[in-house]
Amino acid sequence: MKNHTTFQIGGPADFVVIPENQKQISHLIACLPNTDFFVIGNGSNLLVSDKGIRGVVIKINNNMNKITQNNNTLICQSGALLSRIASFALKCGLGGFEFAAGIPGTLGGAVVMNAGAYGREIKDVVVQTQYIDFCGNIRQVTQHDFGYRTSIFSDIKAIITECTLSLHQKNKDEIKAEMLKLAQQRRSKQPLEYCSAGSIFKRPQGSYAGKLIEDAGLKGYRIGGAVVSDKHCGFILNDDNASFDDVMSLIKHVQSEVYKKFGVHLDTEVKICGL
């Protein structure tokens, strides 16, 4: 699985299937009843055990990435990268998706966790989602129960296949300028040149995980090949062929030290798989 995640950590899956359409997904589910399915997109928010993942991994990324415009809405397949959707919206003169241009994931994964940046979240633009349940039925939902880094899909077994985004008309130069500004901020504050899963911890109420970790004296703290980023302490980096155990040990150490010093428990944002 290390070849399917941005962390580049993880042992083998029993099977990895890359479907090209909804029909293939439904057929797969029908042919394999009572099978454990695990759905991934770009693998940008995953930490996979070195033991790998049992069952069938269904990977949906550029194999299902079609985007079409209908007035002020975009109908996007779930495997479309957020950066690609943002570029498509720019070409259409549609604003409202600039915040997501630098998030390294697919739309499906972003909807599951209500991904966000710079004060905006996926919940602000998604109006309808189509998905396949684990019985192979195609369903739609307009009430997503979005919360901070969560949605209805955090609790149900489903494979998101398509989303409708509601955007608004905006000057293309203004859209481009906003995207460039946010990209510069991201490059200046985040260690984009290293393998990571992005922000490891959720933002605690009233503070920021990165600041608490830095104030706890953990900047640059290392266990094996895993290290707390010097540039942004909310990131743990795979700096030297880190193992799953290296990262988990570092996560637990950071949580322990921050709690000891500030009485704040840091919940993980990264999805941990294969335990």
LUMPA-155846 format. One record per residue (C-alpha): residue in three letters; residue number from 1; x, y, z. Coordinates in steps of 0.5 Angstrom, whole numbers, plus 2048, in hexadecimal, padded with zeros to 3 digits. Example, Ala and Ser with C-alpha at 12.3 -4.5 7.8 and 13.67 -1.06 7.14 Angstrom:
# residues 2
<pt res="ALA" n="1" x="819" y="7F7" z="810"/>
<pt res="SER" n="2" x="81B" y="7FE" z="80E"/>
***
This chain:
# residues 275
<pt res="MET" n="1" x="800" y="800" z="800"/>
<pt res="LYS" n="2" x="806" y="805" z="801"/>
<pt res="ASN" n="3" x="805" y="806" z="7F9"/>
<pt res="HIS" n="4" x="7FE" y="808" z="7FA"/>
<pt res="THR" n="5" x="7FF" y="80D" z="800"/>
<pt res="THR" n="6" x="803" y="814" z="800"/>
<pt res="PHE" n="7" x="806" y="812" z="807"/>
<pt res="GLN" n="8" x="809" y="80C" z="803"/>
<pt res="ILE" n="9" x="808" y="807" z="808"/>
<pt res="GLY" n="10" x="804" y="801" z="809"/>
<pt res="GLY" n="11" x="804" y="7F9" z="807"/>
<pt res="PRO" n="12" x="801" y="7F6" z="802"/>
<pt res="ALA" n="13" x="7F9" y="7F5" z="801"/>
<pt res="ASP" n="14" x="7F6" y="7EE" z="7FF"/>
<pt res="PHE" n="15" x="7F3" y="7F2" z="7F9"/>
<pt res="VAL" n="16" x="7F3" y="7F8" z="7F6"/>
<pt res="VAL" n="17" x="7EE" y="7FA" z="7F1"/>
<pt res="ILE" n="18" x="7ED" y="800" z="7EC"/>
<pt res="PRO" n="19" x="7E6" y="801" z="7E9"/>
<pt res="GLU" n="20" x="7E5" y="805" z="7E4"/>
<pt res="ASN" n="21" x="7DD" y="806" z="7E5"/>
<pt res="GLN" n="22" x="7D7" y="805" z="7E9"/>
<pt res="LYS" n="23" x="7D5" y="7FF" z="7E6"/>
<pt res="GLN" n="24" x="7DC" y="7FC" z="7E7"/>
<pt res="ILE" n="25" x="7DB" y="7FE" z="7EF"/>
<pt res="SER" n="26" x="7D4" y="7FB" z="7EF"/>
<pt res="HIS" n="27" x="7D7" y="7F4" z="7EC"/>
<pt res="LEU" n="28" x="7DD" y="7F4" z="7F0"/>
<pt res="ILE" n="29" x="7D8" y="7F4" z="7F7"/>
<pt res="ALA" n="30" x="7D3" y="7EF" z="7F4"/>
<pt res="CYS" n="31" x="7D9" y="7EA" z="7F2"/>
<pt res="LEU" n="32" x="7DC" y="7EB" z="7F9"/>
<pt res="PRO" n="33" x="7D7" y="7EA" z="7FE"/>
<pt res="ASN" n="34" x="7D9" y="7EA" z="806"/>
<pt res="THR" n="35" x="7E0" y="7ED" z="803"/>
<pt res="ASP" n="36" x="7E3" y="7F3" z="807"/>
<pt res="PHE" n="37" x="7E4" y="7F9" z="802"/>
<pt res="PHE" n="38" x="7E8" y="7FF" z="804"/>
<pt res="VAL" n="39" x="7E8" y="805" z="7FF"/>
<pt res="ILE" n="40" x="7ED" y="80A" z="7FE"/>
<pt res="GLY" n="41" x="7EE" y="810" z="7F9"/>
<pt res="ASN" n="42" x="7F5" y="813" z="7F9"/>
<pt res="GLY" n="43" x="7F7" y="810" z="7FF"/>
<pt res="SER" n="44" x="7F9" y="817" z="802"/>
<pt res="ASN" n="45" x="7F6" y="816" z="809"/>
<pt res="LEU" n="46" x="7F8" y="80F" z="80A"/>
<pt res="LEU" n="47" x="7FD" y="80C" z="80F"/>
<pt res="VAL" n="48" x="7FD" y="804" z="80D"/>
<pt res="SER" n="49" x="800" y="7FF" z="812"/>
<pt res="ASP" n="50" x="806" y="7FB" z="80F"/>
<pt res="LYS" n="51" x="802" y="7F5" z="810"/>
<pt res="GLY" n="52" x="7FE" y="7F8" z="80A"/>
<pt res="ILE" n="53" x="7F6" y="7F7" z="809"/>
<pt res="ARG" n="54" x="7F2" y="7F1" z="809"/>
<pt res="GLY" n="55" x="7EC" y="7F0" z="804"/>
<pt res="VAL" n="56" x="7EB" y="7F5" z="7FE"/>
<pt res="VAL" n="57" x="7EE" y="7FC" z="7FD"/>
<pt res="ILE" n="58" x="7EA" y="800" z="7F8"/>
<pt res="LYS" n="59" x="7EE" y="805" z="7F5"/>
<pt res="ILE" n="60" x="7EA" y="80B" z="7F2"/>
<pt res="ASN" n="61" x="7EE" y="811" z="7EF"/>
<pt res="ASN" n="62" x="7F0" y="813" z="7E8"/>
<pt res="ASN" n="63" x="7EC" y="80C" z="7E5"/>
<pt res="MET" n="64" x="7E6" y="810" z="7E7"/>
<pt res="ASN" n="65" x="7E7" y="818" z="7E6"/>
<pt res="LYS" n="66" x="7E2" y="81A" z="7E1"/>
<pt res="ILE" n="67" x="7E0" y="822" z="7E3"/>
<pt res="THR" n="68" x="7DA" y="825" z="7DF"/>
<pt res="GLN" n="69" x="7D7" y="82C" z="7E0"/>
<pt res="ASN" n="70" x="7D0" y="82E" z="7E0"/>
<pt res="ASN" n="71" x="7CF" y="835" z="7E1"/>
<pt res="ASN" n="72" x="7D2" y="837" z="7E8"/>
<pt res="THR" n="73" x="7D2" y="830" z="7EA"/>
<pt res="LEU" n="74" x="7D8" y="82A" z="7E9"/>
<pt res="ILE" n="75" x="7D6" y="823" z="7E9"/>
<pt res="CYS" n="76" x="7DC" y="81F" z="7EB"/>
<pt res="GLN" n="77" x="7DE" y="818" z="7EB"/>
<pt res="SER" n="78" x="7E1" y="816" z="7F2"/>
<pt res="GLY" n="79" x="7E8" y="815" z="7EF"/>
<pt res="ALA" n="80" x="7E9" y="81C" z="7ED"/>
<pt res="LEU" n="81" x="7EF" y="81F" z="7F0"/>
<pt res="LEU" n="82" x="7ED" y="826" z="7F4"/>
<pt res="SER" n="83" x="7F3" y="829" z="7F0"/>
<pt res="ARG" n="84" x="7F0" y="827" z="7EA"/>
<pt res="ILE" n="85" x="7E9" y="829" z="7EC"/>
<pt res="ALA" n="86" x="7EB" y="830" z="7EE"/>
<pt res="SER" n="87" x="7EF" y="831" z="7E7"/>
<pt res="PHE" n="88" x="7E8" y="82F" z="7E4"/>
<pt res="ALA" n="89" x="7E4" y="834" z="7E8"/>
<pt res="LEU" n="90" x="7E9" y="839" z="7E6"/>
<pt res="LYS" n="91" x="7E8" y="838" z="7DE"/>
<pt res="CYS" n="92" x="7E1" y="838" z="7DF"/>
<pt res="GLY" n="93" x="7E1" y="83F" z="7E3"/>
<pt res="LEU" n="94" x="7DE" y="83C" z="7E9"/>
<pt res="GLY" n="95" x="7E1" y="83E" z="7F0"/>
<pt res="GLY" n="96" x="7E0" y="83A" z="7F7"/>
<pt res="PHE" n="97" x="7E5" y="835" z="7F6"/>
<pt res="GLU" n="98" x="7EB" y="838" z="7F7"/>
<pt res="PHE" n="99" x="7ED" y="836" z="7FE"/>
<pt res="ALA" n="100" x="7ED" y="82F" z="7FC"/>
<pt res="ALA" n="101" x="7F2" y="830" z="7F6"/>
<pt res="GLY" n="102" x="7F8" y="82E" z="7FA"/>
<pt res="ILE" n="103" x="7F5" y="828" z="7FE"/>
<pt res="PRO" n="104" x="7F8" y="822" z="7FC"/>
<pt res="GLY" n="105" x="7F2" y="81D" z="7FB"/>
<pt res="THR" n="106" x="7EC" y="81B" z="7F7"/>
<pt res="LEU" n="107" x="7E5" y="81E" z="7F8"/>
<pt res="GLY" n="108" x="7E3" y="817" z="7FB"/>
<pt res="GLY" n="109" x="7E8" y="817" z="800"/>
<pt res="ALA" n="110" x="7E6" y="81E" z="801"/>
<pt res="VAL" n="111" x="7DF" y="81D" z="802"/>
<pt res="VAL" n="112" x="7E0" y="818" z="807"/>
<pt res="MET" n="113" x="7E4" y="81C" z="80C"/>
<pt res="ASN" n="114" x="7E1" y="823" z="80A"/>
<pt res="ALA" n="115" x="7E8" y="825" z="808"/>
<pt res="GLY" n="116" x="7EA" y="82C" z="809"/>
<pt res="ALA" n="117" x="7EF" y="832" z="809"/>
<pt res="TYR" n="118" x="7EF" y="83A" z="80A"/>
<pt res="GLY" n="119" x="7E8" y="83A" z="80D"/>
<pt res="ARG" n="120" x="7E4" y="836" z="808"/>
<pt res="GLU" n="121" x="7E2" y="82F" z="808"/>
<pt res="ILE" n="122" x="7DF" y="82A" z="803"/>
<pt res="LYS" n="123" x="7D9" y="82B" z="806"/>
<pt res="ASP" n="124" x="7D8" y="832" z="803"/>
<pt res="VAL" n="125" x="7D8" y="830" z="7FC"/>
<pt res="VAL" n="126" x="7D5" y="828" z="7FC"/>
<pt res="VAL" n="127" x="7CE" y="828" z="7FB"/>
<pt res="GLN" n="128" x="7CD" y="821" z="7F9"/>
<pt res="THR" n="129" x="7D1" y="81A" z="7F9"/>
<pt res="GLN" n="130" x="7CF" y="814" z="7F5"/>
<pt res="TYR" n="131" x="7D2" y="80D" z="7F8"/>
<pt res="ILE" n="132" x="7D2" y="806" z="7F8"/>
<pt res="ASP" n="133" x="7D0" y="802" z="7FF"/>
<pt res="PHE" n="134" x="7D3" y="7FC" z="800"/>
<pt res="CYS" n="135" x="7CD" y="7F8" z="7FD"/>
<pt res="GLY" n="136" x="7CF" y="7FB" z="7F7"/>
<pt res="ASN" n="137" x="7C9" y="800" z="7F7"/>
<pt res="ILE" n="138" x="7CA" y="807" z="7F4"/>
<pt res="ARG" n="139" x="7C7" y="80C" z="7F8"/>
<pt res="GLN" n="140" x="7C7" y="814" z="7F9"/>
<pt res="VAL" n="141" x="7C8" y="818" z="7FF"/>
<pt res="THR" n="142" x="7C7" y="820" z="800"/>
<pt res="GLN" n="143" x="7C7" y="820" z="807"/>
<pt res="HIS" n="144" x="7CF" y="81E" z="809"/>
<pt res="ASP" n="145" x="7CF" y="820" z="810"/>
<pt res="PHE" n="146" x="7D6" y="823" z="810"/>
<pt res="GLY" n="147" x="7DA" y="825" z="816"/>
<pt res="TYR" n="148" x="7E1" y="827" z="817"/>
<pt res="ARG" n="149" x="7E5" y="821" z="813"/>
<pt res="THR" n="150" x="7DF" y="81D" z="813"/>
<pt res="SER" n="151" x="7D8" y="81B" z="80F"/>
<pt res="ILE" n="152" x="7D3" y="816" z="80E"/>
<pt res="PHE" n="153" x="7D8" y="812" z="80A"/>
<pt res="SER" n="154" x="7DC" y="811" z="810"/>
<pt res="ASP" n="155" x="7D7" y="80D" z="813"/>
<pt res="ILE" n="156" x="7D4" y="809" z="80E"/>
<pt res="LYS" n="157" x="7D7" y="804" z="809"/>
<pt res="ALA" n="158" x="7D7" y="807" z="802"/>
<pt res="ILE" n="159" x="7DB" y="808" z="7FC"/>
<pt res="ILE" n="160" x="7DA" y="810" z="7F9"/>
<pt res="THR" n="161" x="7DA" y="810" z="7F2"/>
<pt res="GLU" n="162" x="7D7" y="817" z="7F0"/>
<pt res="CYS" n="163" x="7D6" y="81E" z="7F3"/>
<pt res="THR" n="164" x="7D3" y="824" z="7F1"/>
<pt res="LEU" n="165" x="7D6" y="82B" z="7F3"/>
<pt res="SER" n="166" x="7D2" y="831" z="7F3"/>
<pt res="LEU" n="167" x="7D7" y="837" z="7F2"/>
<pt res="HIS" n="168" x="7D6" y="83E" z="7EF"/>
<pt res="GLN" n="169" x="7D8" y="843" z="7E9"/>
<pt res="LYS" n="170" x="7DF" y="846" z="7EB"/>
<pt res="ASN" n="171" x="7E4" y="84A" z="7E7"/>
<pt res="LYS" n="172" x="7E9" y="845" z="7E4"/>
<pt res="ASP" n="173" x="7EF" y="84A" z="7E6"/>
<pt res="GLU" n="174" x="7EC" y="84A" z="7ED"/>
<pt res="ILE" n="175" x="7EC" y="843" z="7EE"/>
<pt res="LYS" n="176" x="7F3" y="842" z="7EB"/>
<pt res="ALA" n="177" x="7F6" y="847" z="7F0"/>
<pt res="GLU" n="178" x="7F2" y="844" z="7F6"/>
<pt res="MET" n="179" x="7F5" y="83D" z="7F4"/>
<pt res="LEU" n="180" x="7FC" y="840" z="7F3"/>
<pt res="LYS" n="181" x="7FC" y="843" z="7FA"/>
<pt res="LEU" n="182" x="7F9" y="83D" z="7FE"/>
<pt res="ALA" n="183" x="7FE" y="839" z="7FA"/>
<pt res="GLN" n="184" x="804" y="83D" z="7FC"/>
<pt res="GLN" n="185" x="801" y="83D" z="803"/>
<pt res="ARG" n="186" x="801" y="836" z="803"/>
<pt res="ARG" n="187" x="808" y="835" z="800"/>
<pt res="SER" n="188" x="80B" y="83A" z="806"/>
<pt res="LYS" n="189" x="808" y="836" z="80B"/>
<pt res="GLN" n="190" x="808" y="82F" z="80A"/>
<pt res="PRO" n="191" x="80D" y="82A" z="808"/>
<pt res="LEU" n="192" x="80A" y="828" z="801"/>
<pt res="GLU" n="193" x="811" y="825" z="7FF"/>
<pt res="TYR" n="194" x="811" y="81F" z="804"/>
<pt res="CYS" n="195" x="80C" y="819" z="804"/>
<pt res="SER" n="196" x="807" y="81A" z="809"/>
<pt res="ALA" n="197" x="7FF" y="819" z="80A"/>
<pt res="GLY" n="198" x="7FE" y="821" z="80B"/>
<pt res="SER" n="199" x="7FC" y="823" z="812"/>
<pt res="ILE" n="200" x="7FC" y="81D" z="817"/>
<pt res="PHE" n="201" x="7F8" y="820" z="81C"/>
<pt res="LYS" n="202" x="7F1" y="823" z="81C"/>
<pt res="ARG" n="203" x="7F1" y="82B" z="81F"/>
<pt res="PRO" n="204" x="7EF" y="82B" z="826"/>
<pt res="GLN" n="205" x="7EA" y="830" z="829"/>
<pt res="GLY" n="206" x="7ED" y="836" z="82A"/>
<pt res="SER" n="207" x="7F4" y="835" z="827"/>
<pt res="TYR" n="208" x="7F8" y="832" z="822"/>
<pt res="ALA" n="209" x="7FB" y="82B" z="822"/>
<pt res="GLY" n="210" x="802" y="82D" z="81F"/>
<pt res="LYS" n="211" x="802" y="833" z="824"/>
<pt res="LEU" n="212" x="801" y="82E" z="82A"/>
<pt res="ILE" n="213" x="806" y="829" z="827"/>
<pt res="GLU" n="214" x="80C" y="82F" z="826"/>
<pt res="ASP" n="215" x="80A" y="832" z="82D"/>
<pt res="ALA" n="216" x="80B" y="82B" z="830"/>
<pt res="GLY" n="217" x="812" y="82B" z="82D"/>
<pt res="LEU" n="218" x="811" y="826" z="828"/>
<pt res="LYS" n="219" x="813" y="829" z="821"/>
<pt res="GLY" n="220" x="818" y="824" z="81E"/>
<pt res="TYR" n="221" x="817" y="81F" z="823"/>
<pt res="ARG" n="222" x="818" y="818" z="820"/>
<pt res="ILE" n="223" x="817" y="811" z="821"/>
<pt res="GLY" n="224" x="81A" y="80C" z="81B"/>
<pt res="GLY" n="225" x="819" y="80F" z="814"/>
<pt res="ALA" n="226" x="813" y="813" z="817"/>
<pt res="VAL" n="227" x="814" y="81B" z="819"/>
<pt res="VAL" n="228" x="810" y="821" z="81B"/>
<pt res="SER" n="229" x="810" y="826" z="816"/>
<pt res="ASP" n="230" x="815" y="82C" z="817"/>
<pt res="LYS" n="231" x="810" y="830" z="812"/>
<pt res="HIS" n="232" x="80A" y="82E" z="815"/>
<pt res="CYS" n="233" x="809" y="82A" z="81B"/>
<pt res="GLY" n="234" x="802" y="827" z="81A"/>
<pt res="PHE" n="235" x="806" y="823" z="814"/>
<pt res="ILE" n="236" x="809" y="81C" z="815"/>
<pt res="LEU" n="237" x="80E" y="81B" z="810"/>
<pt res="ASN" n="238" x="811" y="814" z="80D"/>
<pt res="ASP" n="239" x="818" y="817" z="80D"/>
<pt res="ASP" n="240" x="81C" y="811" z="80D"/>
<pt res="ASN" n="241" x="818" y="80A" z="80B"/>
<pt res="ALA" n="242" x="813" y="80B" z="811"/>
<pt res="SER" n="243" x="80F" y="805" z="813"/>
<pt res="PHE" n="244" x="808" y="805" z="815"/>
<pt res="ASP" n="245" x="80B" y="804" z="81C"/>
<pt res="ASP" n="246" x="80F" y="80A" z="81C"/>
<pt res="VAL" n="247" x="80A" y="80E" z="81A"/>
<pt res="MET" n="248" x="805" y="80B" z="81F"/>
<pt res="SER" n="249" x="80A" y="80C" z="825"/>
<pt res="LEU" n="250" x="80B" y="813" z="823"/>
<pt res="ILE" n="251" x="804" y="815" z="823"/>
<pt res="LYS" n="252" x="803" y="812" z="82A"/>
<pt res="HIS" n="253" x="809" y="815" z="82C"/>
<pt res="VAL" n="254" x="806" y="81C" z="82A"/>
<pt res="GLN" n="255" x="7FF" y="81B" z="82D"/>
<pt res="SER" n="256" x="802" y="819" z="833"/>
<pt res="GLU" n="257" x="807" y="81F" z="834"/>
<pt res="VAL" n="258" x="802" y="824" z="831"/>
<pt res="TYR" n="259" x="7FD" y="821" z="837"/>
<pt res="LYS" n="260" x="802" y="821" z="83C"/>
<pt res="LYS" n="261" x="804" y="829" z="83B"/>
<pt res="PHE" n="262" x="7FD" y="82C" z="839"/>
<pt res="GLY" n="263" x="7F8" y="827" z="83B"/>
<pt res="VAL" n="264" x="7F5" y="826" z="833"/>
<pt res="HIS" n="265" x="7F4" y="81F" z="830"/>
<pt res="LEU" n="266" x="7F6" y="820" z="828"/>
<pt res="ASP" n="267" x="7F1" y="81B" z="824"/>
<pt res="THR" n="268" x="7F4" y="818" z="81E"/>
<pt res="GLU" n="269" x="7F2" y="81B" z="817"/>
<pt res="VAL" n="270" x="7F5" y="816" z="813"/>
<pt res="LYS" n="271" x="7F2" y="80F" z="812"/>
<pt res="ILE" n="272" x="7F5" y="80A" z="815"/>
<pt res="CYS" n="273" x="7F4" y="803" z="811"/>
<pt res="GLY" n="274" x="7F6" y="7FC" z="812"/>
<pt res="LEU" n="275" x="7F7" y="7FB" z="819"/>
***
